[in-house]
Amino acid sequence: MCGIAGALHLDGAKADASLLRRMIEKIPYRGPDDSGVYTDQQVGLAHVRLSILDLAGGHQPMHDDSGSLSITFNGEIFNYKELREEWLRKGHRFATHSDTEVILHHYAEKGEKCVEDFNGQWAFAIWDKKKRKLFLSRDRLGVRPLFYTLQDRTFLFASEMKSLLAYPGMPRQIDPVALDQIFTYWSALPPRTIFKGIQELPPGTSLTVQNGTCKTQRYWQLNYPSDGHRPGGPKTDQEYTSRLMELLVDAARLRLRADVPVGAYLSGGLDSSVIAAVIKKCTDTPLKTFSVAFDDPEFDESSYQKEVSNALGVERHEVRCTHEAIGQVFPRVIWQTERPILRTAPAPLFILSELVRDNGYKVVLTGEGSDEMLGGYDIFKEAKIRRFWGARPDSKIRPLLLKKLYPYLPRLQMQSTEYLKAFFRVDEQDLSSPFFSHLPRWGLTSMLKMFFSDDLRAELRRAEPLPPLEADLPEDYFRWDPLCQAQYLESAYLLPGYILSSQGDRMAMAHSIEGRFPFLDHRVVEFAASIPPRLKMKALNEKYILKRGSEGLIPDSVRNRPKQPYRAPEGKSFFTAGKGRDYVESLLSPDRIQKSGLFQPAAVEKLVDKFRRGRAIGIKDNMALVGILSSQLVSNQFVENLGAQS
């Protein structure tokens, strides 16, 4: 895992090595082990390296034997050994044992289609000197980030936006439409980012810059069978289960390839426990696990973590996360996310990656992706109940079904049936919406826009969040089962836009830790898409097929426990004893709110006063606080004063 940056001057100006160094020096934590800069007339590539494979021979930017191809690469190609053997048999010669060199050989033979053979997580740029072409690519699911912009006839790219903002003359402005999307979907819809003029290369997409033009092309997209159609392959439930576990074991095996020790995150939930068990029982790799525990019992899962580690006989290292710690690191968290967020959940993961680093580890396997691919989120269960609600308006069990939702949210459970009926409303228009599953979530999040300033509202007068999303849906989307439609929305947007970025890459790489995700092996993903919905959610039993496949691998008490999403404390992390932390009081003061121009000072002051008096309750207040505070931090750290930490 590394950091990359580069520039291509379309007007023929010579690349500036000192500028490239300034860009890459903005993200030193992505690669503390080595660095390099390469220039060739109008193109320049930069790299910082976190050494994991071929520790002595993987210096970048790297070049092929002829010197006509040069690459800067962030990520891992997990099947590099198999691809290398293929080229050796055909007479290729390699100077290193790195996966980076394999990419160069594969590109030399297969051109832009080389990415179709890769099993991995990547963002890279190849300069093809003969064709005068710059080729960029990002992995299928969006594990690794890649941003770009065009400024003054210069094409720039980087792993993180702060490298692009370091370019002289680069405008630093908040994009109102992106902010509106974040306050709807939790993330901007790619290629849009929170900063005007900076774009994100969408997952599964490549980009070429040649002859003065820039072109993107999608090479992969998540796809599901049409509703009622079952593809070839497994026929029985047992065959589906066995095949899933076979693929998962092989995905984990590939992701253990490293020349440094590999550990695993252990949350106490089903997914990370299965990954830890697969490593322990299906490979000969020694295993250490790393966990977050909370002082606040509402969020703590340490008893399950201990149960799994004891059952597997693996070492468990724990960091105990307090309200104080979350509030303290939050400005650094936003410096890493480079975008507003609506929950504090990334903060404990920032602290956890520091624990991993302090234990001398650089790589961890985690359970991300399972909920999206195998139907684990409560939003899927919620949609199923709401559809039943809409189709069976006279059913007497409807109120009881609503009580089955979100058992870990005590305040919601205390609400009356009438409140729940209104909150989880279903009307005829909702039932016909392609976004049926996500309407309550997006509706709740959109309520936070009541804090937007008048000027911001005026800029957004003609911006509707749903049309661009609807235009981006695959043609077959409308023929998929409702569960598959909901899975697609989570996998294509929330997963890369928030889970893998704000909670994933950014929090791990802040302390130079590489995350690897067996559930996001594209073979697992594509097979999971073919699994009949009834095996993913059996009645209201989420991830049924994974629970079935993990029988005997992990304790039954963990395998069968109700789903508890990963969450973290919010309001109490920023306010104690009637007062906010110094930076919170400063950033949310009327003067600072007025200065950023994003929110209404009077409305924010009322919200802050509720937290000071301990009267803020519920998800909406907490999300509003975190969303406004993180937006103010983004404005302060990136727009008003690049590099400010509070």
N, C-alpha and C positions, 0 to 999 in steps of 0.2 A: 504494500500500500504506500502511496506516495502522493506528491503534489506536482501538478504540471501547469505550465503556462507557455504562451507563445504569441508571436506576432507575424503577420504577413502584410507587407506594405504594397498595396495594389498600385501605387503610383511609381513603383520602382525604387523608392528610397531605400538606403541600406539599413539593415536591422541594427539596433543599438543594444550592444551586450549589457551596458550598464542599466538600461531601462528594464531589460529582462531580469536582471538580478534584483532590481527593486521590486518587480512584480512577484517573483518567487519568494523573496524574503518576507513577504506579507503572510506566508503560510508555513513557517519553519517547522511547526509541530507535526506537519504531515510527513516530514522526512528528515529526522535529526541525524541520520547516519552518513549522508553523502549529498553532494549537490553538483550540478553541472549546467553550463550554458553553451549553446551551439548557435553560430550564425553562419548564413550562407547568402551573401548578397541581400535580397530583400526579405528573407525569412529568418526567424530566430526561434529556437526552442529552449525551454528552461525546465529544470527538474530538481526536486528534493526527494531523497530516497529513504524509505523505511526498509531496511534490508531484511528480507525473509527467505528468499530463494537465492542460491548461488551468492553467498555473502561477499565473496571476493571478486566475482566476475560480472556483476550486474550493473556496472556504472551506466548512467544515462545523462544526456541523450545518447542513444546507441545507433550505430550505422551498420549497414550490410557490407559484405566484402568489397563490393564495387564502389561503395561510397555514394551510390545514387539514391539510397533510401535511408532516412533518418527518423527516429521515433522518440517521443517522450510519452511514457505510459504509467498510468495509475491503476493498480488492481492486480488481479491474478487470473491466469488461464489455467484452470485446474487440470484439464486434460492435456497439458503441454507435453508430458512424457510420451503419450501415445502419438501425438502429432509429430514430435521430434523423431521418433522411431520411423514413422512413415517417410519423412524426408531423408533420413539417413539411408534407408533402403533404396531410395531413388538417386543417391549419389550426392546429396547436399552435405556440406561440411559446416560444423558449428564451432565457434570460438569460445562459447560459454555454455553453461548448463542452465541458463535462465529461460523463463517463459517469454521474456521480452524478445529475445532473438528468434524464438519460434514464430512470434507474430510477424516479424520481418520476412522470414522465409515463406510463410503462408501467404502474406500479401503479395510477395514477388511472384508467386505462382497463380494465385487465384484472384488477385485484385480486390475490389471492394467486397466481393462475396466471401472473403476469408472469414468474416465474423460469423457466418452461418455455421461454421464448424467448431466455434469456440464454446466450451463449457466454462463459464467463469463470470467474473464481475469486473468490468473495465470501463475506463475512459482513456482514450489515447489519441494522439495526432501523429500522422506519418507525413513527412515531406518527401514527395516523389520528384526528385531533381530533374529527371529526364522529361517527365510530363508537365513539369512546373505546376504540380497539383498538391494541395494540402488536403489530407483526408482525415476526418475526425469520426470517432464512433463511441457510442455509449452502450452499455450492456442492456439486455432485454428487459429487466425489471426496474432498472434505475437505481442499482445499489450504489454506484459511484457517480459523483456529480460532474457536470461539465457545462460551463457557461461561456457565452461569447458575445461580442459586440463589434460594430463597425463604426469607427471614429476617424474622421478626416482621411478617408481612403486607406485606413489601416484596419485589418481584421485582427482581432485579439481574442484569445481564449484562455481559460484558466479553470482550475479545480474549484476555486472559490471566488466570489464576486469582489472581495476586498482587493484581490490582485488586479482586477480590471479597473476598480475605482482609483487605484494608484497611478493609472495612466494620466499623464499631464493633459489637462483640459477636459477630462471625462466628467460630464455633468453628474451631479449627485442629487437626484430628486426622487421622492416617493411617487410611485405610480398609483393614482387613486383607484383605478380599476382593479389592480392587483390587491390593494388593501380591501376593497369591496369583496373580492373573491375569497380572500383569507377569512373575512368575517362572514362567509357563507360556507365554504367547503373546507376550511382549516388550512388551505394552501392555495397559491395562485395556480391557474391552469397553464401548463407549459405550452408554448415557450415563454409566456409572460413571467416576469419576476417582480419583486417589490420595487426594483429600481428601474426608472424609465431608461430605455435604450439598451438594457442588458437582457439577453435572452438565455433560456436554459434549453439545452438539447434534450428533447423528450426521450424517455426510455425506448430501447429498441430502434433507435434512429441513427443514421450516419449522415455526415455533412461533407460536401466537397467545396473547395474554393479553387476555381481554375478560370483562366481567361477573364478575370475581373468579375466573375459571377459566383454567387453563393447558392448552393442547392442542397436541400435536405431530402432524405429518402428513408422511409420506415422499412426496416428489413424483417421485423418480427412484431406480432401482435397476439395478445391472449385471445383465444377463441374457444367457444363451447359448442357442443352439438345442438342442432335445432331441437326445440321442445318435442319430445316424443320419439326422437331418432337416437338410436344407440349405435355408436361405431363398433367396428370389429375389435377383437381383443378378448379380455376376460368375460366369462359368461355368468359365473356364479359369484355370490357375495364373498366366498372364501378366496376365489381367484383374484378378485379386486383387492382384497385385503393383503394377500400374499405379495402381489405385484407392487403395491404401494410400499410395503416394508422393504422389499428387495431394492427398490429404487432409492429409498431413503438411506439404507445402509451404505449403498454405493456412493451416494451423494456425500455422506459424512466421510467415507473413506477418502474420496478425492480431496475433500476440504481439510484433511489432516496433513496434506503434503506441505512440508515446510522444513527449513533448515534451522528452525528455532522451536522452542517448546510451544505447544498449543493447549490452551485451556478452554473452559466453557462457562457461560453464564448459567446460573441456576436460580430461577425465580420461585420455584415451588409449584408452578403450574404444569399442565400436561406437556406442553411443547418442549420446553427446555429440559424437562425431566426425561422425555423420550430421547432427545439428542444426547444427553449425558449417558443414558443407559446404553444407547447404541455404541457410543465410543468405548464405554467400559466393557461391554459384553461381546461386541462384534469386531473389535480391533485389539491390537496389543499395545496401544498407545497409553502411557501413564497419564492420569487425568487429575488436574486440579480444577475446582469450580469456584466461581466468584458470585457473591449474592449481595443484594441490598436488603437491609432490614430497617424497619421504621420504629421510632419510639411511639408514634401514634398507632394504637392497635387497629384503627379503622383500615389502615393500609398495609399492615405487617403480615407477611406470609412466612416468616422465618421458621415456624414450627414444621411446615411442609418441606421447606428446604432441608432442614435437619433430617427429617424422615427419609427423604430421597438419598441424601449423601450417606446416611448410615446404612440404608439398604444396599446401596451400590458399593460401599466401602471406598469412597473417594474423599480426598481432602476438600474441605469447604472453607473458603475465606470470606469474611463478612465485613461490610462497612455499614455502620448504623447511622441512618440519616435522620437528622433532626429538622424541626422548623427553622432553627437558626442557620443551619448549614445551607438549606435551600435558598433562603433569602440572601445569604452572603454570596453565593456563587452565581446568582441569577444574572447580573450584568455580564459576567464572563460567558455564561450560556448563550445569551443573545448575540454576543460578539461572534460566537461560533455558528449559530443558526442563520445569521444574516437576514432574518425575516421575523415579523411578529408571530407569536404563538399564542394559543388560547388556554393552554394548560401548563403546569409546572413539571409535568412528567419527565422532560429531558434532563432536569437538574440532577436528580439522583443518579442517572446514567452517566452524567459528566463526572460525578464523584466516584462512581463505580469503576470507570475506566482508569482513574488515577490509582485506585487500589490494585488493579491488574498490572499497571506499569510499575508500581512500587514492588511488586512481587517478581519482577524480572521477565514478565511475559509481554509478547507483542501481538499475539493472535488469540482470538476466542471464537468458538462456535456458539451460535444462539438459535433460539426457536422462532425467530421472526418469519412471517410468511405463512405459517400454518393456519392461523385464523382466517386469512383471506382465501387461501386455496382449498381449505377443507371445511369451510362454513362454521367457524368458531365464534364469530362475534355475536353479541346480543342483538345487534341491529337486524341480523338475519331472522332471529327468533321473533323479534318484535314485528317484522314485516309479515311473517307467517300468521301471527295472531291477528294482526290488523286486517289481513286479507280475509281470514275466517270471519272476523267481526263484520266486515262489509258484505260478505256473501250470505251470512246467517244472522240477519238483524234480530231475529226472534229467539236466538239461542239463550237459554238461561245460564249457561256456563261462561258467557262472555266476561262478566266482571271478575270471575275467578281466574281466568286466563291472564288478565292484565296484572293481577297480583304476582304472577310468576315472573314478570319482567323485573330485572335489575334488583334482585334481593339484597345486594350489597349497598344499596342506596336507602338508608333508613328513612330519610325525610320523604322520599317518594313513596315508600311503603306506607307511610302514615297518612297519605292523602286519601280523600274520599273517593268513592267510585265515580261520582260525578266529575271530580277534577280529572281523574285518570281518563275518563271517556272524552273529556274535552282535549286533554293533552295529546292523547293518541288518536285523535279524531280520524275518521275515515268518511269521506263523502264520495259521491259518484265521480266527481272530477279527479279526485286523488287516485281512484282505482284505475283510471285510464291513463295515468301519467307514466311515462317511461322511467321516472325517478321515484316511483311509489315508495320504495323501501327507505329512501333517505329524506323524504319530505319533513318528518318531525325533527330530525337532527338539524337539517339546514334551516328549518323554520326557527328553531331555538337559537341557533347561532346568529341568524339574521336579526334577531331582536336586539342584539348588541349594537346595531347600527344607529340605535336611538341616541347614542353618544356622539355620532359624527357631527362635525361642525357644519354650519350653513354653507360655507364655501365648498367644503368637500361634497356635500349633498348636491350643490349646484353643478359641480363637475361631473357628478354621476347621474345627472338627470336622465340621460339617454342610455345609460349602461345597465343592461339587464343581465344578471349572472347566468341564467339558464340557457339562452340561445347559443353562446359559444360552446357550452358543454354538449348540448344536443347535437350541434353540427359536428362534433368530434367523435360521436359514437360510431362503432362499426356498423356496416349495413345489416349484418345478421343479428344485431343486438335484439331487435324486436321479435325474433323467432326463438329466442332462448327462454328456458324455464325462468320464472321469477327469481328463484334463488341464484341462478347463474348471473342474471342481470345485476342483482345486488352485489354479488361477488366481484363482478367486473368493475363496478363503480369504486369499490374499496381497493381493488388491486391496481387499477390503472391510474387512480388519482391520489387517494389518501396514503397508500403505501409508499410510492416514491416521493410524494410531495410533503409528507410529514413523518411517517414512521421510519423510513429508511434514511431520511435526511436529518430532520431536527432531533429525532430520538436515536438515530443510527450512526451514519458516517460522521456527522459533526461532533457528537458527544464522544465517540470512541477516538477519533483522530485528534481531538483536543489534547489527548495525552498519548498520541502516537500508538494507538491500538487499532488493529485491523479486525473487523467483524466479518465472519463468514456464516452463511445461511443455507444449510442443507435443504430446507423446505423450499428454497428459491432456485434450486437446481432446475434448469428449464425442462429436464426430463420429468422431474417430479411435478412441476407446474402443469405441463401439458397432459400428463396422465391424470392428475387430479381433476382437470377440467372435463375429462371424459367419464369420471365416476358419476353414476346416477345420483341425483340430488337426494333420494331417499336414504342413501348410504352415508351422505355427509351430515344430514340432519334427520334422524329417525324420530318421528313425532317432534318433540321439543328437545331431544338429546343431541346437542351439538357435537361435531367432530366424531360422530359415532364410529366411523371406519378406523380412525386413528386409535380410539379407545379399544376397539376390538383387536387391532393389530399389536397394541402394546401390552396385551394381557401377558403377565409373567415377566415383563421387562421392568416395570416400576410398581411400587405399592398400590394396591387397589384403592386405598383411601385417597391417593393423589389422582389416580386414573379416573375415578368416578366422582371427584369433587365438582360442585357447580363452578361454572366459569366465573373467575374474578379478574376482570381486566386490570392491567397494570395502571395504577394511579398514584398521585403524590399529593401531599398537603399543599394548600394554596394560600388563602387569606392569612392564616396564622403564621405563615412564613414571612410575611411582610409587615404585620402589625402586632405589636405586643404592648400591654399596659397602656392602651389608649393612644398610642403613637406609632407612626410608621417609621421604618428605617430611614436614615438620613437621605439616601438617594431616592427613596420612594417619595418622601414628602417633597423633595426638591423637584423631581421630574413631573409629579402630579399637581404641583402648585398651579394656581390660575395663570401666573405669568408664563411658566414653561409650556403649559397647555396652549395658551394663546400664541406663543412663539412658534410652536410646531404647526399650528393651524389645522390639525387633524380632528380635534374633538372640541366639544363645547365645555368651556371652563366651568360654568355653573353646574352642569350635569355631573361632571367628573368630581367636583367638590362635594356634591351630595353623596356620591358613591363612596368617596374616601371617608367622609364623615360617618357613614354606616359602618365601615370597617373599624374606624377609631373607637366607636361606641359598642363594637361587638354585635351589631345588629344586622350585619350582612349574612344572609342565609342562602343556601341553595346553589345550584350549578350556575345559574345565570349571573348572579353577583360575582362569583369567583372567576368565571370566564371573562366577564367584562373587565375585572381588575387586571387579570393577567394579560388580556389582549391590549388594553390601553397602555399598561406599564411597558410591555415589550415593544409596542409601537413607538412609545416615547424613547426607549433605549435605542431602537434602530435609528430614529431621527437624530438623536444626539451623537451616537457612535459613528454613523456613516454619512449623514447629511451635513450636520452642523459642524462637526469636528471629527474628521476621520481618525479613528484610533482611540477616541475617548472611551474609557471603560465604565463610566457611570453617567 
